[in-house]
Amino acid sequence: MREFRLDNRLTQEKLAEALHLTARSYQKLERGVHQPSATTLALFLGQLTDQEILAFVHTFGKLAEAGHSEEVA
């Protein structure tokens, strides 16, 4: 989310508003303190272009695989 926000020159407050979050809640998401809800994730994906969605899903898949490998080990 942070990379998208910076690439699009958005403030945390503006992206938080688009995601229907408080600025403080968004800051916690960006720092990894909290995980996004399904609704927040859907709203975020709605902000992305098709190419950005594909890149996001690809990266998310790699992270999920890495997390699964750590659980198995």
Predicted model as a PDB file, atoms N, CA, C, CB and O in Angstrom, pLDDT in the B-factor column:
MODEL        1                                                                  
ATOM      1  N   MET A   1       0.823  -1.189   0.000  1.00 89.00           N  
ATOM      2  CA  MET A   1       0.000   0.000   0.000  1.00 89.00           C  
ATOM      3  C   MET A   1       0.873   1.262   0.000  1.00 89.00           C  
ATOM      4  CB  MET A   1      -0.939  -0.007   1.210  1.00 89.00           C  
ATOM      5  O   MET A   1       0.584   2.244  -0.684  1.00 89.00           O  
ATOM      6  N   ARG A   2       1.940   1.198   0.785  1.00 92.00           N  
ATOM      7  CA  ARG A   2       2.801   2.375   0.872  1.00 92.00           C  
ATOM      8  C   ARG A   2       3.400   2.720  -0.487  1.00 92.00           C  
ATOM      9  CB  ARG A   2       3.916   2.145   1.895  1.00 92.00           C  
ATOM     10  O   ARG A   2       3.423   3.885  -0.885  1.00 92.00           O  
ATOM     11  N   GLU A   3       3.885   1.698  -1.199  1.00 89.00           N  
ATOM     12  CA  GLU A   3       4.483   1.936  -2.514  1.00 89.00           C  
ATOM     13  C   GLU A   3       3.470   2.570  -3.464  1.00 89.00           C  
ATOM     14  CB  GLU A   3       5.016   0.620  -3.110  1.00 89.00           C  
ATOM     15  O   GLU A   3       3.792   3.520  -4.179  1.00 89.00           O  
ATOM     16  N   PHE A   4       2.250   2.044  -3.469  1.00 90.00           N  
ATOM     17  CA  PHE A   4       1.189   2.606  -4.302  1.00 90.00           C  
ATOM     18  C   PHE A   4       0.942   4.063  -3.925  1.00 90.00           C  
ATOM     19  CB  PHE A   4      -0.110   1.786  -4.159  1.00 90.00           C  
ATOM     20  O   PHE A   4       0.834   4.930  -4.792  1.00 90.00           O  
ATOM     21  N   ARG A   5       0.855   4.319  -2.626  1.00 93.00           N  
ATOM     22  CA  ARG A   5       0.569   5.671  -2.140  1.00 93.00           C  
ATOM     23  C   ARG A   5       1.652   6.639  -2.585  1.00 93.00           C  
ATOM     24  CB  ARG A   5       0.446   5.684  -0.609  1.00 93.00           C  
ATOM     25  O   ARG A   5       1.359   7.729  -3.075  1.00 93.00           O  
ATOM     26  N   LEU A   6       2.905   6.235  -2.413  1.00 94.00           N  
ATOM     27  CA  LEU A   6       4.003   7.115  -2.798  1.00 94.00           C  
ATOM     28  C   LEU A   6       4.082   7.300  -4.312  1.00 94.00           C  
ATOM     29  CB  LEU A   6       5.319   6.565  -2.277  1.00 94.00           C  
ATOM     30  O   LEU A   6       4.309   8.409  -4.797  1.00 94.00           O  
ATOM     31  N   ASP A   7       3.894   6.207  -5.055  1.00 91.00           N  
ATOM     32  CA  ASP A   7       3.922   6.293  -6.527  1.00 91.00           C  
ATOM     33  C   ASP A   7       2.856   7.245  -7.061  1.00 91.00           C  
ATOM     34  CB  ASP A   7       3.724   4.903  -7.143  1.00 91.00           C  
ATOM     35  O   ASP A   7       3.049   7.903  -8.084  1.00 91.00           O  
ATOM     36  N   ASN A   8       1.736   7.307  -6.358  1.00 92.00           N  
ATOM     37  CA  ASN A   8       0.619   8.153  -6.803  1.00 92.00           C  
ATOM     38  C   ASN A   8       0.557   9.480  -6.069  1.00 92.00           C  
ATOM     39  CB  ASN A   8      -0.689   7.421  -6.620  1.00 92.00           C  
ATOM     40  O   ASN A   8      -0.415  10.227  -6.181  1.00 92.00           O  
ATOM     41  N   ARG A   9       1.618   9.761  -5.311  1.00 95.00           N  
ATOM     42  CA  ARG A   9       1.749  11.040  -4.592  1.00 95.00           C  
ATOM     43  C   ARG A   9       0.530  11.334  -3.725  1.00 95.00           C  
ATOM     44  CB  ARG A   9       1.960  12.186  -5.584  1.00 95.00           C  
ATOM     45  O   ARG A   9       0.005  12.447  -3.712  1.00 95.00           O  
ATOM     46  N   LEU A  10       0.099  10.311  -3.006  1.00 95.00           N  
ATOM     47  CA  LEU A  10      -1.021  10.467  -2.084  1.00 95.00           C  
ATOM     48  C   LEU A  10      -0.501  10.581  -0.662  1.00 95.00           C  
ATOM     49  CB  LEU A  10      -2.006   9.286  -2.208  1.00 95.00           C  
ATOM     50  O   LEU A  10       0.500   9.961  -0.303  1.00 95.00           O  
ATOM     51  N   THR A  11      -1.176  11.363   0.129  1.00 97.00           N  
ATOM     52  CA  THR A  11      -0.857  11.401   1.547  1.00 97.00           C  
ATOM     53  C   THR A  11      -1.518  10.201   2.218  1.00 97.00           C  
ATOM     54  CB  THR A  11      -1.323  12.742   2.199  1.00 97.00           C  
ATOM     55  O   THR A  11      -2.428   9.588   1.661  1.00 97.00           O  
ATOM     56  N   GLN A  12      -1.056   9.881   3.402  1.00 97.00           N  
ATOM     57  CA  GLN A  12      -1.704   8.808   4.156  1.00 97.00           C  
ATOM     58  C   GLN A  12      -3.164   9.159   4.399  1.00 97.00           C  
ATOM     59  CB  GLN A  12      -0.977   8.559   5.499  1.00 97.00           C  
ATOM     60  O   GLN A  12      -4.031   8.287   4.351  1.00 97.00           O  
ATOM     61  N   GLU A  13      -3.433  10.414   4.656  1.00 97.00           N  
ATOM     62  CA  GLU A  13      -4.799  10.856   4.924  1.00 97.00           C  
ATOM     63  C   GLU A  13      -5.710  10.651   3.714  1.00 97.00           C  
ATOM     64  CB  GLU A  13      -4.804  12.323   5.333  1.00 97.00           C  
ATOM     65  O   GLU A  13      -6.850  10.211   3.861  1.00 97.00           O  
ATOM     66  N   LYS A  14      -5.208  10.969   2.522  1.00 96.00           N  
ATOM     67  CA  LYS A  14      -6.025  10.828   1.303  1.00 96.00           C  
ATOM     68  C   LYS A  14      -6.322   9.359   1.009  1.00 96.00           C  
ATOM     69  CB  LYS A  14      -5.308  11.470   0.093  1.00 96.00           C  
ATOM     70  O   LYS A  14      -7.454   9.013   0.672  1.00 96.00           O  
ATOM     71  N   LEU A  15      -5.316   8.494   1.136  1.00 96.00           N  
ATOM     72  CA  LEU A  15      -5.563   7.082   0.878  1.00 96.00           C  
ATOM     73  C   LEU A  15      -6.454   6.500   1.964  1.00 96.00           C  
ATOM     74  CB  LEU A  15      -4.241   6.304   0.793  1.00 96.00           C  
ATOM     75  O   LEU A  15      -7.319   5.672   1.677  1.00 96.00           O  
ATOM     76  N   ALA A  16      -6.256   6.918   3.198  1.00 97.00           N  
ATOM     77  CA  ALA A  16      -7.124   6.465   4.292  1.00 97.00           C  
ATOM     78  C   ALA A  16      -8.578   6.820   3.994  1.00 97.00           C  
ATOM     79  CB  ALA A  16      -6.683   7.094   5.639  1.00 97.00           C  
ATOM     80  O   ALA A  16      -9.483   6.011   4.200  1.00 97.00           O  
ATOM     81  N   GLU A  17      -8.785   8.028   3.511  1.00 96.00           N  
ATOM     82  CA  GLU A  17     -10.141   8.475   3.169  1.00 96.00           C  
ATOM     83  C   GLU A  17     -10.749   7.588   2.075  1.00 96.00           C  
ATOM     84  CB  GLU A  17     -10.121   9.953   2.708  1.00 96.00           C  
ATOM     85  O   GLU A  17     -11.915   7.204   2.158  1.00 96.00           O  
ATOM     86  N   ALA A  18      -9.952   7.266   1.052  1.00 95.00           N  
ATOM     87  CA  ALA A  18     -10.432   6.417  -0.043  1.00 95.00           C  
ATOM     88  C   ALA A  18     -10.765   5.014   0.441  1.00 95.00           C  
ATOM     89  CB  ALA A  18      -9.390   6.344  -1.153  1.00 95.00           C  
ATOM     90  O   ALA A  18     -11.616   4.337  -0.137  1.00 95.00           O  
ATOM     91  N   LEU A  19     -10.089   4.575   1.513  1.00 96.00           N  
ATOM     92  CA  LEU A  19     -10.315   3.236   2.060  1.00 96.00           C  
ATOM     93  C   LEU A  19     -11.308   3.235   3.209  1.00 96.00           C  
ATOM     94  CB  LEU A  19      -9.009   2.642   2.524  1.00 96.00           C  
ATOM     95  O   LEU A  19     -11.540   2.204   3.840  1.00 96.00           O  
ATOM     96  N   HIS A  20     -11.897   4.400   3.479  1.00 96.00           N  
ATOM     97  CA  HIS A  20     -12.870   4.558   4.565  1.00 96.00           C  
ATOM     98  C   HIS A  20     -12.266   4.199   5.920  1.00 96.00           C  
ATOM     99  CB  HIS A  20     -14.101   3.692   4.301  1.00 96.00           C  
ATOM    100  O   HIS A  20     -12.892   3.532   6.744  1.00 96.00           O  
ATOM    101  N   LEU A  21     -11.035   4.658   6.126  1.00 97.00           N  
ATOM    102  CA  LEU A  21     -10.320   4.429   7.380  1.00 97.00           C  
ATOM    103  C   LEU A  21      -9.927   5.763   7.990  1.00 97.00           C  
ATOM    104  CB  LEU A  21      -9.069   3.544   7.153  1.00 97.00           C  
ATOM    105  O   LEU A  21      -9.891   6.788   7.308  1.00 97.00           O  
ATOM    106  N   THR A  22      -9.636   5.738   9.272  1.00 97.00           N  
ATOM    107  CA  THR A  22      -9.027   6.911   9.883  1.00 97.00           C  
ATOM    108  C   THR A  22      -7.561   6.926   9.464  1.00 97.00           C  
ATOM    109  CB  THR A  22      -9.182   6.899  11.454  1.00 97.00           C  
ATOM    110  O   THR A  22      -7.002   5.893   9.095  1.00 97.00           O  
ATOM    111  N   ALA A  23      -6.951   8.085   9.524  1.00 97.00           N  
ATOM    112  CA  ALA A  23      -5.528   8.182   9.183  1.00 97.00           C  
ATOM    113  C   ALA A  23      -4.712   7.293  10.112  1.00 97.00           C  
ATOM    114  CB  ALA A  23      -5.037   9.651   9.270  1.00 97.00           C  
ATOM    115  O   ALA A  23      -3.756   6.654   9.673  1.00 97.00           O  
ATOM    116  N   ARG A  24      -5.072   7.246  11.370  1.00 97.00           N  
ATOM    117  CA  ARG A  24      -4.335   6.430  12.336  1.00 97.00           C  
ATOM    118  C   ARG A  24      -4.436   4.939  11.993  1.00 97.00           C  
ATOM    119  CB  ARG A  24      -4.864   6.682  13.757  1.00 97.00           C  
ATOM    120  O   ARG A  24      -3.443   4.216  12.081  1.00 97.00           O  
ATOM    121  N   SER A  25      -5.621   4.481  11.607  1.00 97.00           N  
ATOM    122  CA  SER A  25      -5.793   3.076  11.231  1.00 97.00           C  
ATOM    123  C   SER A  25      -4.981   2.749   9.987  1.00 97.00           C  
ATOM    124  CB  SER A  25      -7.278   2.758  10.993  1.00 97.00           C  
ATOM    125  O   SER A  25      -4.376   1.682   9.890  1.00 97.00           O  
ATOM    126  N   TYR A  26      -4.974   3.680   9.035  1.00 96.00           N  
ATOM    127  CA  TYR A  26      -4.186   3.450   7.827  1.00 96.00           C  
ATOM    128  C   TYR A  26      -2.703   3.375   8.160  1.00 96.00           C  
ATOM    129  CB  TYR A  26      -4.441   4.557   6.797  1.00 96.00           C  
ATOM    130  O   TYR A  26      -1.992   2.516   7.637  1.00 96.00           O  
ATOM    131  N   GLN A  27      -2.234   4.259   9.020  1.00 97.00           N  
ATOM    132  CA  GLN A  27      -0.819   4.256   9.405  1.00 97.00           C  
ATOM    133  C   GLN A  27      -0.431   2.907  10.011  1.00 97.00           C  
ATOM    134  CB  GLN A  27      -0.526   5.396  10.407  1.00 97.00           C  
ATOM    135  O   GLN A  27       0.663   2.403   9.758  1.00 97.00           O  
ATOM    136  N   LYS A  28      -1.322   2.326  10.805  1.00 96.00           N  
ATOM    137  CA  LYS A  28      -1.050   1.017  11.408  1.00 96.00           C  
ATOM    138  C   LYS A  28      -0.977  -0.072  10.335  1.00 96.00           C  
ATOM    139  CB  LYS A  28      -2.135   0.666  12.447  1.00 96.00           C  
ATOM    140  O   LYS A  28      -0.167  -0.993  10.441  1.00 96.00           O  
ATOM    141  N   LEU A  29      -1.812   0.030   9.315  1.00 95.00           N  
ATOM    142  CA  LEU A  29      -1.741  -0.929   8.199  1.00 95.00           C  
ATOM    143  C   LEU A  29      -0.404  -0.800   7.481  1.00 95.00           C  
ATOM    144  CB  LEU A  29      -2.908  -0.702   7.200  1.00 95.00           C  
ATOM    145  O   LEU A  29       0.258  -1.795   7.185  1.00 95.00           O  
ATOM    146  N   GLU A  30      -0.026   0.423   7.212  1.00 94.00           N  
ATOM    147  CA  GLU A  30       1.206   0.662   6.461  1.00 94.00           C  
ATOM    148  C   GLU A  30       2.437   0.180   7.236  1.00 94.00           C  
ATOM    149  CB  GLU A  30       1.343   2.152   6.133  1.00 94.00           C  
ATOM    150  O   GLU A  30       3.408  -0.283   6.637  1.00 94.00           O  
ATOM    151  N   ARG A  31       2.394   0.288   8.541  1.00 94.00           N  
ATOM    152  CA  ARG A  31       3.517  -0.167   9.369  1.00 94.00           C  
ATOM    153  C   ARG A  31       3.462  -1.655   9.655  1.00 94.00           C  
ATOM    154  CB  ARG A  31       3.544   0.593  10.673  1.00 94.00           C  
ATOM    155  O   ARG A  31       4.411  -2.208  10.211  1.00 94.00           O  
ATOM    156  N   GLY A  32       2.375  -2.314   9.289  1.00 90.00           N  
ATOM    157  CA  GLY A  32       2.243  -3.748   9.515  1.00 90.00           C  
ATOM    158  C   GLY A  32       1.758  -4.112  10.901  1.00 90.00           C  
ATOM    159  O   GLY A  32       1.831  -5.275  11.300  1.00 90.00           O  
ATOM    160  N   VAL A  33       1.260  -3.129  11.642  1.00 94.00           N  
ATOM    161  CA  VAL A  33       0.739  -3.382  12.980  1.00 94.00           C  
ATOM    162  C   VAL A  33      -0.585  -4.143  12.879  1.00 94.00           C  
ATOM    163  CB  VAL A  33       0.550  -2.052  13.757  1.00 94.00           C  
ATOM    164  O   VAL A  33      -0.866  -5.028  13.689  1.00 94.00           O  
ATOM    165  N   HIS A  34      -1.388  -3.792  11.886  1.00 92.00           N  
ATOM    166  CA  HIS A  34      -2.672  -4.461  11.643  1.00 92.00           C  
ATOM    167  C   HIS A  34      -2.709  -4.985  10.216  1.00 92.00           C  
ATOM    168  CB  HIS A  34      -3.863  -3.495  11.899  1.00 92.00           C  
ATOM    169  O   HIS A  34      -2.012  -4.477   9.338  1.00 92.00           O  
ATOM    170  N   GLN A  35      -3.520  -5.994   9.994  1.00 91.00           N  
ATOM    171  CA  GLN A  35      -3.752  -6.534   8.660  1.00 91.00           C  
ATOM    172  C   GLN A  35      -5.053  -5.922   8.117  1.00 91.00           C  
ATOM    173  CB  GLN A  35      -3.828  -8.111   8.687  1.00 91.00           C  
ATOM    174  O   GLN A  35      -5.971  -5.651   8.890  1.00 91.00           O  
ATOM    175  N   PRO A  36      -5.141  -5.704   6.809  1.00 92.00           N  
ATOM    176  CA  PRO A  36      -6.368  -5.126   6.255  1.00 92.00           C  
ATOM    177  C   PRO A  36      -7.519  -6.122   6.291  1.00 92.00           C  
ATOM    178  CB  PRO A  36      -6.134  -4.658   4.820  1.00 92.00           C  
ATOM    179  O   PRO A  36      -7.330  -7.329   6.136  1.00 92.00           O  
ATOM    180  N   SER A  37      -8.700  -5.589   6.498  1.00 94.00           N  
ATOM    181  CA  SER A  37      -9.898  -6.426   6.412  1.00 94.00           C  
ATOM    182  C   SER A  37     -10.165  -6.724   4.939  1.00 94.00           C  
ATOM    183  CB  SER A  37     -11.138  -5.725   7.080  1.00 94.00           C  
ATOM    184  O   SER A  37      -9.554  -6.122   4.056  1.00 94.00           O  
ATOM    185  N   ALA A  38     -11.061  -7.637   4.687  1.00 94.00           N  
ATOM    186  CA  ALA A  38     -11.425  -7.961   3.303  1.00 94.00           C  
ATOM    187  C   ALA A  38     -12.009  -6.733   2.607  1.00 94.00           C  
ATOM    188  CB  ALA A  38     -12.438  -9.133   3.263  1.00 94.00           C  
ATOM    189  O   ALA A  38     -11.748  -6.501   1.427  1.00 94.00           O  
ATOM    190  N   THR A  39     -12.794  -5.952   3.335  1.00 95.00           N  
ATOM    191  CA  THR A  39     -13.390  -4.742   2.765  1.00 95.00           C  
ATOM    192  C   THR A  39     -12.314  -3.731   2.399  1.00 95.00           C  
ATOM    193  CB  THR A  39     -14.389  -4.116   3.747  1.00 95.00           C  
ATOM    194  O   THR A  39     -12.345  -3.148   1.316  1.00 95.00           O  
ATOM    195  N   THR A  40     -11.356  -3.524   3.308  1.00 95.00           N  
ATOM    196  CA  THR A  40     -10.270  -2.580   3.038  1.00 95.00           C  
ATOM    197  C   THR A  40      -9.448  -3.052   1.853  1.00 95.00           C  
ATOM    198  CB  THR A  40      -9.371  -2.411   4.276  1.00 95.00           C  
ATOM    199  O   THR A  40      -9.068  -2.250   1.000  1.00 95.00           O  
ATOM    200  N   LEU A  41      -9.173  -4.340   1.794  1.00 92.00           N  
ATOM    201  CA  LEU A  41      -8.411  -4.885   0.677  1.00 92.00           C  
ATOM    202  C   LEU A  41      -9.152  -4.683  -0.640  1.00 92.00           C  
ATOM    203  CB  LEU A  41      -8.126  -6.371   0.901  1.00 92.00           C  
ATOM    204  O   LEU A  41      -8.543  -4.319  -1.647  1.00 92.00           O  
ATOM    205  N   ALA A  42     -10.463  -4.919  -0.638  1.00 93.00           N  
ATOM    206  CA  ALA A  42     -11.256  -4.725  -1.858  1.00 93.00           C  
ATOM    207  C   ALA A  42     -11.256  -3.252  -2.276  1.00 93.00           C  
ATOM    208  CB  ALA A  42     -12.707  -5.218  -1.643  1.00 93.00           C  
ATOM    209  O   ALA A  42     -11.135  -2.944  -3.461  1.00 93.00           O  
ATOM    210  N   LEU A  43     -11.390  -2.352  -1.314  1.00 95.00           N  
ATOM    211  CA  LEU A  43     -11.355  -0.924  -1.631  1.00 95.00           C  
ATOM    212  C   LEU A  43      -9.988  -0.518  -2.174  1.00 95.00           C  
ATOM    213  CB  LEU A  43     -11.697  -0.091  -0.388  1.00 95.00           C  
ATOM    214  O   LEU A  43      -9.896   0.303  -3.088  1.00 95.00           O  
ATOM    215  N   PHE A  44      -8.931  -1.091  -1.612  1.00 94.00           N  
ATOM    216  CA  PHE A  44      -7.588  -0.797  -2.099  1.00 94.00           C  
ATOM    217  C   PHE A  44      -7.412  -1.289  -3.528  1.00 94.00           C  
ATOM    218  CB  PHE A  44      -6.535  -1.433  -1.187  1.00 94.00           C  
ATOM    219  O   PHE A  44      -6.903  -0.560  -4.380  1.00 94.00           O  
ATOM    220  N   LEU A  45      -7.829  -2.516  -3.792  1.00 93.00           N  
ATOM    221  CA  LEU A  45      -7.704  -3.065  -5.144  1.00 93.00           C  
ATOM    222  C   LEU A  45      -8.485  -2.222  -6.149  1.00 93.00           C  
ATOM    223  CB  LEU A  45      -8.196  -4.522  -5.181  1.00 93.00           C  
ATOM    224  O   LEU A  45      -8.102  -2.121  -7.315  1.00 93.00           O  
ATOM    225  N   GLY A  46      -9.576  -1.620  -5.693  1.00 93.00           N  
ATOM    226  CA  GLY A  46     -10.372  -0.742  -6.551  1.00 93.00           C  
ATOM    227  C   GLY A  46      -9.624   0.515  -6.965  1.00 93.00           C  
ATOM    228  O   GLY A  46     -10.003   1.170  -7.937  1.00 93.00           O  
ATOM    229  N   GLN A  47      -8.569   0.859  -6.242  1.00 92.00           N  
ATOM    230  CA  GLN A  47      -7.762   2.034  -6.557  1.00 92.00           C  
ATOM    231  C   GLN A  47      -6.699   1.732  -7.615  1.00 92.00           C  
ATOM    232  CB  GLN A  47      -7.099   2.563  -5.294  1.00 92.00           C  
ATOM    233  O   GLN A  47      -6.122   2.651  -8.197  1.00 92.00           O  
ATOM    234  N   LEU A  48      -6.442   0.448  -7.862  1.00 93.00           N  
ATOM    235  CA  LEU A  48      -5.337   0.033  -8.720  1.00 93.00           C  
ATOM    236  C   LEU A  48      -5.750  -0.148 -10.176  1.00 93.00           C  
ATOM    237  CB  LEU A  48      -4.748  -1.248  -8.204  1.00 93.00           C  
ATOM    238  O   LEU A  48      -6.914  -0.397 -10.488  1.00 93.00           O  
ATOM    239  N   THR A  49      -4.759  -0.015 -11.060  1.00 94.00           N  
ATOM    240  CA  THR A  49      -4.978  -0.355 -12.463  1.00 94.00           C  
ATOM    241  C   THR A  49      -4.910  -1.879 -12.588  1.00 94.00           C  
ATOM    242  CB  THR A  49      -3.917   0.347 -13.401  1.00 94.00           C  
ATOM    243  O   THR A  49      -4.512  -2.562 -11.645  1.00 94.00           O  
ATOM    244  N   ASP A  50      -5.291  -2.399 -13.726  1.00 96.00           N  
ATOM    245  CA  ASP A  50      -5.228  -3.849 -13.945  1.00 96.00           C  
ATOM    246  C   ASP A  50      -3.811  -4.378 -13.762  1.00 96.00           C  
ATOM    247  CB  ASP A  50      -5.736  -4.198 -15.345  1.00 96.00           C  
ATOM    248  O   ASP A  50      -3.614  -5.420 -13.136  1.00 96.00           O  
ATOM    249  N   GLN A  51      -2.835  -3.678 -14.296  1.00 94.00           N  
ATOM    250  CA  GLN A  51      -1.440  -4.113 -14.170  1.00 94.00           C  
ATOM    251  C   GLN A  51      -0.992  -4.082 -12.708  1.00 94.00           C  
ATOM    252  CB  GLN A  51      -0.518  -3.221 -15.027  1.00 94.00           C  
ATOM    253  O   GLN A  51      -0.277  -4.978 -12.259  1.00 94.00           O  
ATOM    254  N   GLU A  52      -1.405  -3.065 -11.974  1.00 92.00           N  
ATOM    255  CA  GLU A  52      -1.039  -2.980 -10.558  1.00 92.00           C  
ATOM    256  C   GLU A  52      -1.679  -4.115  -9.761  1.00 92.00           C  
ATOM    257  CB  GLU A  52      -1.460  -1.620  -9.974  1.00 92.00           C  
ATOM    258  O   GLU A  52      -1.066  -4.652  -8.838  1.00 92.00           O  
ATOM    259  N   ILE A  53      -2.907  -4.477 -10.116  1.00 93.00           N  
ATOM    260  CA  ILE A  53      -3.578  -5.589  -9.429  1.00 93.00           C  
ATOM    261  C   ILE A  53      -2.811  -6.887  -9.675  1.00 93.00           C  
ATOM    262  CB  ILE A  53      -5.053  -5.729  -9.911  1.00 93.00           C  
ATOM    263  O   ILE A  53      -2.579  -7.654  -8.741  1.00 93.00           O  
ATOM    264  N   LEU A  54      -2.422  -7.134 -10.913  1.00 93.00           N  
ATOM    265  CA  LEU A  54      -1.669  -8.349 -11.226  1.00 93.00           C  
ATOM    266  C   LEU A  54      -0.352  -8.396 -10.463  1.00 93.00           C  
ATOM    267  CB  LEU A  54      -1.405  -8.440 -12.729  1.00 93.00           C  
ATOM    268  O   LEU A  54       0.017  -9.442  -9.928  1.00 93.00           O  
ATOM    269  N   ALA A  55       0.357  -7.278 -10.408  1.00 90.00           N  
ATOM    270  CA  ALA A  55       1.624  -7.222  -9.675  1.00 90.00           C  
ATOM    271  C   ALA A  55       1.383  -7.447  -8.185  1.00 90.00           C  
ATOM    272  CB  ALA A  55       2.329  -5.866  -9.905  1.00 90.00           C  
ATOM    273  O   ALA A  55       2.158  -8.145  -7.531  1.00 90.00           O  
ATOM    274  N   PHE A  56       0.325  -6.867  -7.651  1.00 87.00           N  
ATOM    275  CA  PHE A  56      -0.015  -7.023  -6.237  1.00 87.00           C  
ATOM    276  C   PHE A  56      -0.325  -8.483  -5.921  1.00 87.00           C  
ATOM    277  CB  PHE A  56      -1.215  -6.131  -5.867  1.00 87.00           C  
ATOM    278  O   PHE A  56       0.173  -9.021  -4.932  1.00 87.00           O  
ATOM    279  N   VAL A  57      -1.134  -9.119  -6.745  1.00 88.00           N  
ATOM    280  CA  VAL A  57      -1.502 -10.517  -6.528  1.00 88.00           C  
ATOM    281  C   VAL A  57      -0.267 -11.408  -6.630  1.00 88.00           C  
ATOM    282  CB  VAL A  57      -2.575 -10.964  -7.546  1.00 88.00           C  
ATOM    283  O   VAL A  57      -0.110 -12.344  -5.847  1.00 88.00           O  
ATOM    284  N   HIS A  58       0.597 -11.123  -7.581  1.00 90.00           N  
ATOM    285  CA  HIS A  58       1.836 -11.892  -7.751  1.00 90.00           C  
ATOM    286  C   HIS A  58       2.704 -11.778  -6.496  1.00 90.00           C  
ATOM    287  CB  HIS A  58       2.621 -11.399  -8.998  1.00 90.00           C  
ATOM    288  O   HIS A  58       3.191 -12.783  -5.979  1.00 90.00           O  
ATOM    289  N   THR A  59       2.892 -10.564  -6.016  1.00 86.00           N  
ATOM    290  CA  THR A  59       3.705 -10.336  -4.813  1.00 86.00           C  
ATOM    291  C   THR A  59       3.062 -10.980  -3.599  1.00 86.00           C  
ATOM    292  CB  THR A  59       3.900  -8.833  -4.566  1.00 86.00           C  
ATOM    293  O   THR A  59       3.747 -11.595  -2.782  1.00 86.00           O  
ATOM    294  N   PHE A  60       1.752 -10.843  -3.478  1.00 81.00           N  
ATOM    295  CA  PHE A  60       1.025 -11.434  -2.350  1.00 81.00           C  
ATOM    296  C   PHE A  60       1.182 -12.952  -2.365  1.00 81.00           C  
ATOM    297  CB  PHE A  60      -0.477 -11.045  -2.400  1.00 81.00           C  
ATOM    298  O   PHE A  60       1.370 -13.568  -1.315  1.00 81.00           O  
ATOM    299  N   GLY A  61       1.106 -13.559  -3.554  1.00 84.00           N  
ATOM    300  CA  GLY A  61       1.281 -15.009  -3.671  1.00 84.00           C  
ATOM    301  C   GLY A  61       2.655 -15.457  -3.203  1.00 84.00           C  
ATOM    302  O   GLY A  61       2.786 -16.472  -2.520  1.00 84.00           O  
ATOM    303  N   LYS A  62       3.686 -14.690  -3.576  1.00 85.00           N  
ATOM    304  CA  LYS A  62       5.045 -15.023  -3.136  1.00 85.00           C  
ATOM    305  C   LYS A  62       5.163 -14.927  -1.619  1.00 85.00           C  
ATOM    306  CB  LYS A  62       6.071 -14.093  -3.806  1.00 85.00           C  
ATOM    307  O   LYS A  62       5.787 -15.779  -0.986  1.00 85.00           O  
ATOM    308  N   LEU A  63       4.568 -13.895  -1.041  1.00 81.00           N  
ATOM    309  CA  LEU A  63       4.617 -13.740   0.414  1.00 81.00           C  
ATOM    310  C   LEU A  63       3.875 -14.874   1.112  1.00 81.00           C  
ATOM    311  CB  LEU A  63       4.021 -12.390   0.827  1.00 81.00           C  
ATOM    312  O   LEU A  63       4.325 -15.383   2.138  1.00 81.00           O  
ATOM    313  N   ALA A  64       2.736 -15.264   0.547  1.00 79.00           N  
ATOM    314  CA  ALA A  64       1.952 -16.344   1.135  1.00 79.00           C  
ATOM    315  C   ALA A  64       2.725 -17.662   1.068  1.00 79.00           C  
ATOM    316  CB  ALA A  64       0.596 -16.478   0.419  1.00 79.00           C  
ATOM    317  O   ALA A  64       2.721 -18.432   2.027  1.00 79.00           O  
ATOM    318  N   GLU A  65       3.383 -17.921  -0.056  1.00 81.00           N  
ATOM    319  CA  GLU A  65       4.191 -19.131  -0.192  1.00 81.00           C  
ATOM    320  C   GLU A  65       5.342 -19.138   0.808  1.00 81.00           C  
ATOM    321  CB  GLU A  65       4.732 -19.254  -1.618  1.00 81.00           C  
ATOM    322  O   GLU A  65       5.625 -20.168   1.419  1.00 81.00           O  
ATOM    323  N   ALA A  66       5.997 -18.018   0.976  1.00 81.00           N  
ATOM    324  CA  ALA A  66       7.113 -17.910   1.920  1.00 81.00           C  
ATOM    325  C   ALA A  66       6.612 -18.148   3.343  1.00 81.00           C  
ATOM    326  CB  ALA A  66       7.798 -16.519   1.811  1.00 81.00           C  
ATOM    327  O   ALA A  66       7.272 -18.831   4.126  1.00 81.00           O  
ATOM    328  N   GLY A  67       5.466 -17.597   3.676  1.00 72.00           N  
ATOM    329  CA  GLY A  67       4.894 -17.797   5.006  1.00 72.00           C  
ATOM    330  C   GLY A  67       4.513 -19.249   5.238  1.00 72.00           C  
ATOM    331  O   GLY A  67       4.709 -19.779   6.331  1.00 72.00           O  
ATOM    332  N   HIS A  68       3.968 -19.896   4.209  1.00 59.00           N  
ATOM    333  CA  HIS A  68       3.597 -21.301   4.318  1.00 59.00           C  
ATOM    334  C   HIS A  68       4.833 -22.169   4.491  1.00 59.00           C  
ATOM    335  CB  HIS A  68       2.804 -21.746   3.088  1.00 59.00           C  
ATOM    336  O   HIS A  68       4.814 -23.126   5.266  1.00 59.00           O  
ATOM    337  N   SER A  69       5.904 -21.849   3.781  1.00 61.00           N  
ATOM    338  CA  SER A  69       7.152 -22.616   3.904  1.00 61.00           C  
ATOM    339  C   SER A  69       7.721 -22.509   5.305  1.00 61.00           C  
ATOM    340  CB  SER A  69       8.187 -22.131   2.886  1.00 61.00           C  
ATOM    341  O   SER A  69       8.263 -23.486   5.824  1.00 61.00           O  
ATOM    342  N   GLU A  70       7.611 -21.342   5.931  1.00 59.00           N  
ATOM    343  CA  GLU A  70       8.105 -21.155   7.290  1.00 59.00           C  
ATOM    344  C   GLU A  70       7.287 -21.968   8.287  1.00 59.00           C  
ATOM    345  CB  GLU A  70       8.075 -19.673   7.669  1.00 59.00           C  
ATOM    346  O   GLU A  70       7.826 -22.499   9.258  1.00 59.00           O  
ATOM    347  N   GLU A  71       5.958 -22.064   8.037  1.00 54.00           N  
ATOM    348  CA  GLU A  71       5.085 -22.834   8.934  1.00 54.00           C  
ATOM    349  C   GLU A  71       5.415 -24.317   8.884  1.00 54.00           C  
ATOM    350  CB  GLU A  71       3.612 -22.616   8.568  1.00 54.00           C  
ATOM    351  O   GLU A  71       5.366 -25.006   9.903  1.00 54.00           O  
ATOM    352  N   VAL A  72       5.751 -24.806   7.696  1.00 49.00           N  
ATOM    353  CA  VAL A  72       6.039 -26.225   7.500  1.00 49.00           C  
ATOM    354  C   VAL A  72       7.381 -26.588   8.119  1.00 49.00           C  
ATOM    355  CB  VAL A  72       6.030 -26.579   6.005  1.00 49.00           C  
ATOM    356  O   VAL A  72       7.536 -27.687   8.652  1.00 49.00           O  
ATOM    357  N   ALA A  73       8.334 -25.702   8.057  1.00 52.00           N  
ATOM    358  CA  ALA A  73       9.703 -25.970   8.548  1.00 52.00           C  
ATOM    359  C   ALA A  73       9.778 -26.091  10.044  1.00 52.00           C  
ATOM    360  CB  ALA A  73      10.641 -24.885   8.103  1.00 52.00           C  
ATOM    361  O   ALA A  73      10.858 -26.314  10.592  1.00 52.00           O  
TER     362      ALA A  73                                                      
ENDMDL                                                                          
END                                                                             
